Amino acid sequence: MGMSFLKGVPALMIDSERIIALGDLHIGIEDTFSGSGVSFPNAAAAMGLEIRRIYEENNANGIVFLGDVKHRLANLTKEDAGSFREFFGKLDGIDVRIARGNHDAYLESILSGIGFKAGIEKEIMLSDAALMHGNALPSEEAVMKDYIICGHGHIAAQVNGVDKKAWLVARAGTAMGEHYEDYNKDIELIAAPAFNRLIIGSRIGHETGEHMPLLNSGLFDLESAKAYDLYGNLLNGTGAGAILD
């Protein structure tokens, strides 16, 4: 496999180009909890430091964020702007590319305002992988790759009665040929857990399929998919539906 799950963290390495991919940072999500009377310290700077550590320890060449960098759907508050400045300040000098997520409105102007340069695209094409958020169907170019890597689903699995972050790997489904005239018959979907520590995620099951267009369209097959923990261990050795439903 041309991808390596980085042990113990919700990030993977695209081996051929030494690019680290991770998704769903949701910077500013603490405000959502505080509105319900639960307060968390702002973790943006700590999250930026953790990502820089992962980047340096793995001798990477760059980072791709798989969308939903920001949490607030609208433009930022002053507090959010400070969080962005602290977070991206920790990534100074790193080549960062971003696959736009459904929460990422105004992201170009936000990054411009804090003086951080990052390419923002709907899909990011590497030699053998297409990286995207996962809230829309892929392009014809994307389905010719060996892998589609996405976020959006906040993948989690139940392990010993506790929900934990997980990876989902799925093969092409029966609808792939209906949507695309040509595609790579061996293509695999790799759906990532959320990187933000405050988000455990959505347990794999029917709701995962309903939430993710790449699965509910039938492009990739959820029933035969495999789930892996953050150490790359196959969970129960069976399809995702059998693991958790």
N, C-alpha and C positions, 0 to 999 in steps of 0.2 A: 504494500500500500504506500502511496506517495505522501501520506499524511501521518503525523505522529501526535497522539494525545500527550500533552505535557503533564507529567504526573502530579496529581494533587491539585491542579488548578484548572478552571474552565476555559482553557485555551489550547489551540493546536498549532503545530508547526507544519507548514507546507514545505516538505523537505527539499524539493527541487530548487526552490528559490529562497529558502530560509526566511519565509514570511510567516509571522505569527498572526493568527486570526482569532478574534474573540468578539462576542456580541453583547448587545443589550446592557450598556453601562447605566442608562437611565439616571444620568446626573441630575440631582435635584429631587429625587424621589422622597427624600426625608420629609419634604413639605407635605406630602400626601398623608404620611403617618401623623405628623404633628396636628393636622386638621382633625384627626380623630382622637386627639388627646394623648398620643404616644409620641414622645420626643426621642430622636436619635441625634448624636453629634454629626456634623457634616463630615462625610467621609471622602470627599472628592480628592483632596490632596493625598490621603493614604492610598486610594485606589490608583492614582497616577504613579505613586512611588512603587506600588506592587507591580504594575505593568512594566515600568522601567526595569525593575529587578528581573522580571521574567525575560524581557528583551535582552538584557545584558548577560544573564546566566546562560542563555541559549545561543549566544553569538549570532543573533538574528540580523537580517538586512533591512527589515521594515515591519510595520504593523498594519493590518487591515481591521477596522472596526466594522462589524456586520450590522450596523444600523442601530437606531434608537440610542444614540449617544446622549441625547437629552431626554428628560422625562416629561416636562411640561409641554403640552401640545401648542400652546400659544408662545409668544415671545417671552423673554426671560424677565424675572424680577431682578432687583439689584443684588439680592442674596444669590440667586442663580448665577448671575454674571461673575460674582466673586468666586463661586465654585468652579466655573469653567476656567477662570484665570489660574486658579490654584492647580486644577487638574492638568491642563495642558502645559503649564509651566514646568511640570515634572517630565514632560516628554520633549523638551527642547532638544533639537538636533537629530531627532528620529524621523525617518521618512514615514509619514502617516497617510493612509488613504482610508476613505470612509464610503461604505455602501449605504446610501440614504435609506433611513427607516421611516415609518409612518409617524414617528414622534419628532422628526428632524426638520420641521419647518423653521425657516430663518437661520439655519445653521451656518450658511456662508457668511451672513452679516455678523453673526455672533463671533465666529472665528476671526474675521477681519477686524472686529472691534478690539479683540485682545491680542492682535498681532501674530496669530498662529496660522501658518500655511499648511493646508491639507487638501488633497484632491477629493472631491465629493462627486460620486457617480451613482447611477442606478444599479449598474453591475460592474464589477471589477474583474477583468479577464487576465488570468495568468496562463502559463503554458499548458497546464493540464487541469485547471480548475476555474470555475466561475463562482465568484463570491457576491452575495447579495443579501438583502435583509430577509426576504422570504414572504413578504406580504403581497406579492404579485407573481404572476406566472413568468418563467424565464424566457429569454429571447431565443431565437433559432441558433444563434452562435453559442449560447450557454449550454444547450442540450447536446452539443457535439463534444463537450469536454468529458474528461473522465469522472469529474466530481462537480457537484454543485454544493457549495458550503453556505449555510444560511443561519440566521438567528431567528428572531420573532416568536418562536414557539416556547421559549423559556423551559426547555426540556428538563423533566425530573422523573425519577423512578423511585418506587418504594423498595427499600432495602431493610430487611429485618424490622418491618413495621414503621419505618421512618422514611419520609420523603427526602430524597437527596438529589442534587444536580446530576445530570446524566447526559450522555451523547446518544443520538438516535442515528442509525445508519440504515438506509432503505434502498432497495433496488427499484429499477424502473417498473411502473405499473402498466396495466392494460390500456390506460387512456393515453399513454405517451404517443403511440402511433396515430391516434385520432387527432391529436393537437398539432403534431409536427410531421411534415413530409419526410424528414430524415432526422435521425438522432443516433447517438452512441448507444448501442444495445446494452453495453456493459456499464453505463453511467450509474453512479451512486449518489444519493443525497446524504450529506452529513449535516444534521441539525444540531446546533450548539445550545448548551445551557446558558443562562444569563450570567454575565461576569459579576454583576453587582451582588455583594454578599447579602443584601437585604431581600433579594428575590430568590427564593428556593425554586419556584417554577410550578409548571402544570404537569401533574402525573400523566405519564403516557397512557393513552386510552382513546376512547371515541372523541373526547373533547379536544385532544391534540389534533386529530384529523379535521375536526370542524373548524378549528382556529387557524389552520395552516393551508393556504391555497395549494401549495405543492403536494399536499396529501389529499385534501378533500376533492381535488380535481381528478384524482386517480393517476396523476403523473408518476407518483411513487407509491409503493405499496406498504401501508402501515402494518398490515397483519403479518407479513413475513419479515418485518424490520427487526433489527437487533439493537439492544440498548447496552451501553458500556458505562461503567462508573468513571470517576475522574482519574483513576489509575489504569484505565484501559482494560479492566476486567469485564468480560462478557457476563451479563447478568442472567443467571439461570440457563444460559445456553440455548434459549429459544426465542421465538419471535416476540415482539413487544406486546402484542395483545395477550399472549399466554403468560407473560411475566406479571402483568398488572391487572388484567380484567377478571 
